[in-house]
Amino acid sequence: MLNYDVVVIGGGPAGLAAAIEAKKNGIESILVIERDRELGGILQQCIHNGFGLHIFKEELTGPEYAERFIQELYDLGIEYKLDTMVLDMTEDKIVTAINTKDGLINIQAKAIVLAMGCRERTRGALNIAGSRPAGVYNAGLAQRLINMEGYMVGKKVIILGSGDIGLIMARRLVLEGAEVIGVLARGGYAAGLGRNVVQCLEDYDIPLMLRHNIVKINGKDRVESVVVAKTDENKMPIPGTEETYECDTVLMSVGLIPENELSNNVGIPLDRGTKGPIVNQSMETEISGIFACGNVLHVHDVVDYVTQESRRAGKAAARYVKGELDKVENYIDIRPGKGIYYIVPQKLSKERLGGEPLEFFMRVKDIYQEAQLVVKAGDKEIRKIKKKYMTPSEMQRIVLAPKMLEDIEGPTLTIEVLEEEI
């Protein structure tokens, strides 16, 4: 049995930031476990720029952003294991992992930080009719094949789903000489960031086909064509609107799912909206001493926010190990009100306020213009923020000052959208 004060599961941007922050807060015995062959997680295949604007005040590529944290991990002497898969963990914080060097290993931790990231939703989850030819890829897999492995995935491509990876890959494929027929979105707006719609599609004359969906994939050995239909306001295909497009490749960018098999195994309650663990403002799950951060908690669109959140988790894990984290007696439930899909964190402990501002992340359910985000404790308004434009594809943030938090009375705090004109 190996023993560590803090075990971080996942060596991507979330895990790296959490481990570094735990070290800076006085924890010497830390282990980062990463299942891939290198640290850095998904950032290693994101060779486009746009990272680091909040944290470093400069524009970096994904590998450059990751490298800064990897180098800091090396400088601080934090231990890590690569090519190591975590198989299980227990409520007593025993982690079971396996690799080709050590075999099956059991690790006793005093605190665990979950930073496993997320995975892509597959074609199987979409139930698209047709055969199963070669040439159907998740957008993230295609990104890794092109950017890291040196393989081109196709010459004539159609992309289903307008998430950020799909938008970025549309541009990447054009730059590599492929023809991109279009990017399809089942709904009436793109699921990715507005800046990616402009920089990746509009700047390269790639069509964004709103309210369209693939209803059938044709081809025996390789994709030969797809049947595309228009969709109604419920995102369902409209009969009679089908059109066939010849192509040899289909990329799918149809959503990300937090990687929470370990959380489920140990009985950590998950939020129905985020599909990740329910946490308090210390990023602690409902099992004492197990923390969560990054995309395993909820899917982010900006990696800088992952870093900020993960630093909070790493610091809290360090305080837990040192016995400095107050035991929670009473929680205030953070509830999404009108127009809000989810909020993180979902719980607030007044015992743990500590005179620091608290940041909430959330997503709205629809597109709103000239609206307000309103924070309420019961019927009492704590804060209002004017918003010119909000969309489900872009995460919203609200920071509450310590004085606002101290004034909270009652068992719930609600955040809602107020659509009145300003």
Secondary structure as a PSIPRED ss2 file (coil, helix, strand):
# PSIPRED VFORMAT (PSIPRED V4.0)

   1 M C   1.000  0.000  0.000
   2 L E   0.000  0.000  1.000
   3 N E   0.000  0.000  1.000
   4 Y E   0.000  0.000  1.000
   5 D E   0.000  0.000  1.000
   6 V E   0.000  0.000  1.000
   7 V E   0.000  0.000  1.000
   8 V E   0.000  0.000  1.000
   9 I E   0.000  0.000  1.000
  10 G C   1.000  0.000  0.000
  11 G C   1.000  0.000  0.000
  12 G C   1.000  0.000  0.000
  13 P H   0.000  1.000  0.000
  14 A H   0.000  1.000  0.000
  15 G H   0.000  1.000  0.000
  16 L H   0.000  1.000  0.000
  17 A H   0.000  1.000  0.000
  18 A H   0.000  1.000  0.000
  19 A H   0.000  1.000  0.000
  20 I H   0.000  1.000  0.000
  21 E H   0.000  1.000  0.000
  22 A H   0.000  1.000  0.000
  23 K H   0.000  1.000  0.000
  24 K H   0.000  1.000  0.000
  25 N C   1.000  0.000  0.000
  26 G C   1.000  0.000  0.000
  27 I C   1.000  0.000  0.000
  28 E C   1.000  0.000  0.000
  29 S C   1.000  0.000  0.000
  30 I E   0.000  0.000  1.000
  31 L E   0.000  0.000  1.000
  32 V E   0.000  0.000  1.000
  33 I E   0.000  0.000  1.000
  34 E C   1.000  0.000  0.000
  35 R C   1.000  0.000  0.000
  36 D C   1.000  0.000  0.000
  37 R C   1.000  0.000  0.000
  38 E C   1.000  0.000  0.000
  39 L C   1.000  0.000  0.000
  40 G C   1.000  0.000  0.000
  41 G H   0.000  1.000  0.000
  42 I H   0.000  1.000  0.000
  43 L H   0.000  1.000  0.000
  44 Q H   0.000  1.000  0.000
  45 Q H   0.000  1.000  0.000
  46 C C   1.000  0.000  0.000
  47 I C   1.000  0.000  0.000
  48 H C   1.000  0.000  0.000
  49 N E   0.000  0.000  1.000
  50 G E   0.000  0.000  1.000
  51 F E   0.000  0.000  1.000
  52 G C   1.000  0.000  0.000
  53 L C   1.000  0.000  0.000
  54 H C   1.000  0.000  0.000
  55 I C   1.000  0.000  0.000
  56 F C   1.000  0.000  0.000
  57 K C   1.000  0.000  0.000
  58 E C   1.000  0.000  0.000
  59 E C   1.000  0.000  0.000
  60 L E   0.000  0.000  1.000
  61 T E   0.000  0.000  1.000
  62 G H   0.000  1.000  0.000
  63 P H   0.000  1.000  0.000
  64 E H   0.000  1.000  0.000
  65 Y H   0.000  1.000  0.000
  66 A H   0.000  1.000  0.000
  67 E H   0.000  1.000  0.000
  68 R H   0.000  1.000  0.000
  69 F H   0.000  1.000  0.000
  70 I H   0.000  1.000  0.000
  71 Q H   0.000  1.000  0.000
  72 E H   0.000  1.000  0.000
  73 L H   0.000  1.000  0.000
  74 Y H   0.000  1.000  0.000
  75 D H   0.000  1.000  0.000
  76 L H   0.000  1.000  0.000
  77 G C   1.000  0.000  0.000
  78 I C   1.000  0.000  0.000
  79 E E   0.000  0.000  1.000
  80 Y E   0.000  0.000  1.000
  81 K E   0.000  0.000  1.000
  82 L C   1.000  0.000  0.000
  83 D C   1.000  0.000  0.000
  84 T C   1.000  0.000  0.000
  85 M E   0.000  0.000  1.000
  86 V E   0.000  0.000  1.000
  87 L E   0.000  0.000  1.000
  88 D E   0.000  0.000  1.000
  89 M E   0.000  0.000  1.000
  90 T C   1.000  0.000  0.000
  91 E C   1.000  0.000  0.000
  92 D C   1.000  0.000  0.000
  93 K C   1.000  0.000  0.000
  94 I E   0.000  0.000  1.000
  95 V E   0.000  0.000  1.000
  96 T E   0.000  0.000  1.000
  97 A E   0.000  0.000  1.000
  98 I E   0.000  0.000  1.000
  99 N E   0.000  0.000  1.000
 100 T C   1.000  0.000  0.000
 101 K C   1.000  0.000  0.000
 102 D C   1.000  0.000  0.000
 103 G E   0.000  0.000  1.000
 104 L E   0.000  0.000  1.000
 105 I E   0.000  0.000  1.000
 106 N E   0.000  0.000  1.000
 107 I E   0.000  0.000  1.000
 108 Q E   0.000  0.000  1.000
 109 A E   0.000  0.000  1.000
 110 K E   0.000  0.000  1.000
 111 A E   0.000  0.000  1.000
 112 I E   0.000  0.000  1.000
 113 V E   0.000  0.000  1.000
 114 L E   0.000  0.000  1.000
 115 A C   1.000  0.000  0.000
 116 M C   1.000  0.000  0.000
 117 G C   1.000  0.000  0.000
 118 C E   0.000  0.000  1.000
 119 R E   0.000  0.000  1.000
 120 E E   0.000  0.000  1.000
 121 R C   1.000  0.000  0.000
 122 T C   1.000  0.000  0.000
 123 R H   0.000  1.000  0.000
 124 G H   0.000  1.000  0.000
 125 A H   0.000  1.000  0.000
 126 L H   0.000  1.000  0.000
 127 N C   1.000  0.000  0.000
 128 I C   1.000  0.000  0.000
 129 A E   0.000  0.000  1.000
 130 G E   0.000  0.000  1.000
 131 S C   1.000  0.000  0.000
 132 R C   1.000  0.000  0.000
 133 P C   1.000  0.000  0.000
 134 A E   0.000  0.000  1.000
 135 G C   1.000  0.000  0.000
 136 V E   0.000  0.000  1.000
 137 Y E   0.000  0.000  1.000
 138 N E   0.000  0.000  1.000
 139 A H   0.000  1.000  0.000
 140 G H   0.000  1.000  0.000
 141 L H   0.000  1.000  0.000
 142 A H   0.000  1.000  0.000
 143 Q H   0.000  1.000  0.000
 144 R H   0.000  1.000  0.000
 145 L H   0.000  1.000  0.000
 146 I H   0.000  1.000  0.000
 147 N H   0.000  1.000  0.000
 148 M H   0.000  1.000  0.000
 149 E H   0.000  1.000  0.000
 150 G C   1.000  0.000  0.000
 151 Y C   1.000  0.000  0.000
 152 M C   1.000  0.000  0.000
 153 V C   1.000  0.000  0.000
 154 G C   1.000  0.000  0.000
 155 K C   1.000  0.000  0.000
 156 K E   0.000  0.000  1.000
 157 V E   0.000  0.000  1.000
 158 I E   0.000  0.000  1.000
 159 I E   0.000  0.000  1.000
 160 L E   0.000  0.000  1.000
 161 G C   1.000  0.000  0.000
 162 S C   1.000  0.000  0.000
 163 G C   1.000  0.000  0.000
 164 D H   0.000  1.000  0.000
 165 I H   0.000  1.000  0.000
 166 G H   0.000  1.000  0.000
 167 L H   0.000  1.000  0.000
 168 I H   0.000  1.000  0.000
 169 M H   0.000  1.000  0.000
 170 A H   0.000  1.000  0.000
 171 R H   0.000  1.000  0.000
 172 R H   0.000  1.000  0.000
 173 L H   0.000  1.000  0.000
 174 V H   0.000  1.000  0.000
 175 L H   0.000  1.000  0.000
 176 E C   1.000  0.000  0.000
 177 G C   1.000  0.000  0.000
 178 A C   1.000  0.000  0.000
 179 E E   0.000  0.000  1.000
 180 V E   0.000  0.000  1.000
 181 I E   0.000  0.000  1.000
 182 G E   0.000  0.000  1.000
 183 V E   0.000  0.000  1.000
 184 L E   0.000  0.000  1.000
 185 A E   0.000  0.000  1.000
 186 R C   1.000  0.000  0.000
 187 G C   1.000  0.000  0.000
 188 G C   1.000  0.000  0.000
 189 Y C   1.000  0.000  0.000
 190 A C   1.000  0.000  0.000
 191 A C   1.000  0.000  0.000
 192 G C   1.000  0.000  0.000
 193 L C   1.000  0.000  0.000
 194 G H   0.000  1.000  0.000
 195 R H   0.000  1.000  0.000
 196 N H   0.000  1.000  0.000
 197 V H   0.000  1.000  0.000
 198 V H   0.000  1.000  0.000
 199 Q H   0.000  1.000  0.000
 200 C H   0.000  1.000  0.000
 201 L H   0.000  1.000  0.000
 202 E H   0.000  1.000  0.000
 203 D H   0.000  1.000  0.000
 204 Y H   0.000  1.000  0.000
 205 D C   1.000  0.000  0.000
 206 I C   1.000  0.000  0.000
 207 P C   1.000  0.000  0.000
 208 L E   0.000  0.000  1.000
 209 M E   0.000  0.000  1.000
 210 L E   0.000  0.000  1.000
 211 R C   1.000  0.000  0.000
 212 H E   0.000  0.000  1.000
 213 N E   0.000  0.000  1.000
 214 I E   0.000  0.000  1.000
 215 V E   0.000  0.000  1.000
 216 K E   0.000  0.000  1.000
 217 I E   0.000  0.000  1.000
 218 N E   0.000  0.000  1.000
 219 G C   1.000  0.000  0.000
 220 K C   1.000  0.000  0.000
 221 D C   1.000  0.000  0.000
 222 R E   0.000  0.000  1.000
 223 V C   1.000  0.000  0.000
 224 E C   1.000  0.000  0.000
 225 S E   0.000  0.000  1.000
 226 V E   0.000  0.000  1.000
 227 V E   0.000  0.000  1.000
 228 V E   0.000  0.000  1.000
 229 A E   0.000  0.000  1.000
 230 K E   0.000  0.000  1.000
 231 T E   0.000  0.000  1.000
 232 D C   1.000  0.000  0.000
 233 E C   1.000  0.000  0.000
 234 N C   1.000  0.000  0.000
 235 K C   1.000  0.000  0.000
 236 M C   1.000  0.000  0.000
 237 P E   0.000  0.000  1.000
 238 I C   1.000  0.000  0.000
 239 P C   1.000  0.000  0.000
 240 G C   1.000  0.000  0.000
 241 T C   1.000  0.000  0.000
 242 E C   1.000  0.000  0.000
 243 E E   0.000  0.000  1.000
 244 T E   0.000  0.000  1.000
 245 Y E   0.000  0.000  1.000
 246 E E   0.000  0.000  1.000
 247 C C   1.000  0.000  0.000
 248 D C   1.000  0.000  0.000
 249 T E   0.000  0.000  1.000
 250 V E   0.000  0.000  1.000
 251 L E   0.000  0.000  1.000
 252 M E   0.000  0.000  1.000
 253 S C   1.000  0.000  0.000
 254 V C   1.000  0.000  0.000
 255 G C   1.000  0.000  0.000
 256 L E   0.000  0.000  1.000
 257 I E   0.000  0.000  1.000
 258 P E   0.000  0.000  1.000
 259 E C   1.000  0.000  0.000
 260 N C   1.000  0.000  0.000
 261 E H   0.000  1.000  0.000
 262 L H   0.000  1.000  0.000
 263 S H   0.000  1.000  0.000
 264 N H   0.000  1.000  0.000
 265 N H   0.000  1.000  0.000
 266 V H   0.000  1.000  0.000
 267 G C   1.000  0.000  0.000
 268 I C   1.000  0.000  0.000
 269 P C   1.000  0.000  0.000
 270 L E   0.000  0.000  1.000
 271 D C   1.000  0.000  0.000
 272 R C   1.000  0.000  0.000
 273 G C   1.000  0.000  0.000
 274 T C   1.000  0.000  0.000
 275 K C   1.000  0.000  0.000
 276 G C   1.000  0.000  0.000
 277 P E   0.000  0.000  1.000
 278 I C   1.000  0.000  0.000
 279 V C   1.000  0.000  0.000
 280 N C   1.000  0.000  0.000
 281 Q C   1.000  0.000  0.000
 282 S C   1.000  0.000  0.000
 283 M C   1.000  0.000  0.000
 284 E E   0.000  0.000  1.000
 285 T C   1.000  0.000  0.000
 286 E C   1.000  0.000  0.000
 287 I C   1.000  0.000  0.000
 288 S C   1.000  0.000  0.000
 289 G C   1.000  0.000  0.000
 290 I E   0.000  0.000  1.000
 291 F E   0.000  0.000  1.000
 292 A E   0.000  0.000  1.000
 293 C C   1.000  0.000  0.000
 294 G H   0.000  1.000  0.000
 295 N H   0.000  1.000  0.000
 296 V H   0.000  1.000  0.000
 297 L C   1.000  0.000  0.000
 298 H C   1.000  0.000  0.000
 299 V C   1.000  0.000  0.000
 300 H C   1.000  0.000  0.000
 301 D C   1.000  0.000  0.000
 302 V C   1.000  0.000  0.000
 303 V H   0.000  1.000  0.000
 304 D H   0.000  1.000  0.000
 305 Y H   0.000  1.000  0.000
 306 V H   0.000  1.000  0.000
 307 T H   0.000  1.000  0.000
 308 Q H   0.000  1.000  0.000
 309 E H   0.000  1.000  0.000
 310 S H   0.000  1.000  0.000
 311 R H   0.000  1.000  0.000
 312 R H   0.000  1.000  0.000
 313 A H   0.000  1.000  0.000
 314 G H   0.000  1.000  0.000
 315 K H   0.000  1.000  0.000
 316 A H   0.000  1.000  0.000
 317 A H   0.000  1.000  0.000
 318 A H   0.000  1.000  0.000
 319 R H   0.000  1.000  0.000
 320 Y H   0.000  1.000  0.000
 321 V H   0.000  1.000  0.000
 322 K C   1.000  0.000  0.000
 323 G C   1.000  0.000  0.000
 324 E C   1.000  0.000  0.000
 325 L C   1.000  0.000  0.000
 326 D C   1.000  0.000  0.000
 327 K C   1.000  0.000  0.000
 328 V C   1.000  0.000  0.000
 329 E C   1.000  0.000  0.000
 330 N C   1.000  0.000  0.000
 331 Y E   0.000  0.000  1.000
 332 I E   0.000  0.000  1.000
 333 D E   0.000  0.000  1.000
 334 I E   0.000  0.000  1.000
 335 R E   0.000  0.000  1.000
 336 P E   0.000  0.000  1.000
 337 G C   1.000  0.000  0.000
 338 K C   1.000  0.000  0.000
 339 G C   1.000  0.000  0.000
 340 I E   0.000  0.000  1.000
 341 Y E   0.000  0.000  1.000
 342 Y E   0.000  0.000  1.000
 343 I E   0.000  0.000  1.000
 344 V E   0.000  0.000  1.000
 345 P C   1.000  0.000  0.000
 346 Q C   1.000  0.000  0.000
 347 K E   0.000  0.000  1.000
 348 L E   0.000  0.000  1.000
 349 S E   0.000  0.000  1.000
 350 K H   0.000  1.000  0.000
 351 E H   0.000  1.000  0.000
 352 R H   0.000  1.000  0.000
 353 L C   1.000  0.000  0.000
 354 G C   1.000  0.000  0.000
 355 G C   1.000  0.000  0.000
 356 E C   1.000  0.000  0.000
 357 P C   1.000  0.000  0.000
 358 L E   0.000  0.000  1.000
 359 E E   0.000  0.000  1.000
 360 F E   0.000  0.000  1.000
 361 F E   0.000  0.000  1.000
 362 M E   0.000  0.000  1.000
 363 R E   0.000  0.000  1.000
 364 V E   0.000  0.000  1.000
 365 K C   1.000  0.000  0.000
 366 D C   1.000  0.000  0.000
 367 I C   1.000  0.000  0.000
 368 Y E   0.000  0.000  1.000
 369 Q E   0.000  0.000  1.000
 370 E E   0.000  0.000  1.000
 371 A E   0.000  0.000  1.000
 372 Q E   0.000  0.000  1.000
 373 L E   0.000  0.000  1.000
 374 V E   0.000  0.000  1.000
 375 V E   0.000  0.000  1.000
 376 K E   0.000  0.000  1.000
 377 A E   0.000  0.000  1.000
 378 G C   1.000  0.000  0.000
 379 D C   1.000  0.000  0.000
 380 K E   0.000  0.000  1.000
 381 E E   0.000  0.000  1.000
 382 I E   0.000  0.000  1.000
 383 R E   0.000  0.000  1.000
 384 K E   0.000  0.000  1.000
 385 I E   0.000  0.000  1.000
 386 K E   0.000  0.000  1.000
 387 K E   0.000  0.000  1.000
 388 K E   0.000  0.000  1.000
 389 Y E   0.000  0.000  1.000
 390 M E   0.000  0.000  1.000
 391 T C   1.000  0.000  0.000
 392 P C   1.000  0.000  0.000
 393 S C   1.000  0.000  0.000
 394 E C   1.000  0.000  0.000
 395 M C   1.000  0.000  0.000
 396 Q E   0.000  0.000  1.000
 397 R E   0.000  0.000  1.000
 398 I E   0.000  0.000  1.000
 399 V E   0.000  0.000  1.000
 400 L E   0.000  0.000  1.000
 401 A C   1.000  0.000  0.000
 402 P H   0.000  1.000  0.000
 403 K H   0.000  1.000  0.000
 404 M H   0.000  1.000  0.000
 405 L H   0.000  1.000  0.000
 406 E H   0.000  1.000  0.000
 407 D C   1.000  0.000  0.000
 408 I C   1.000  0.000  0.000
 409 E C   1.000  0.000  0.000
 410 G C   1.000  0.000  0.000
 411 P C   1.000  0.000  0.000
 412 T E   0.000  0.000  1.000
 413 L E   0.000  0.000  1.000
 414 T E   0.000  0.000  1.000
 415 I E   0.000  0.000  1.000
 416 E E   0.000  0.000  1.000
 417 V E   0.000  0.000  1.000
 418 L E   0.000  0.000  1.000
 419 E C   1.000  0.000  0.000
 420 E C   1.000  0.000  0.000
 421 E C   1.000  0.000  0.000
 422 I C   1.000  0.000  0.000
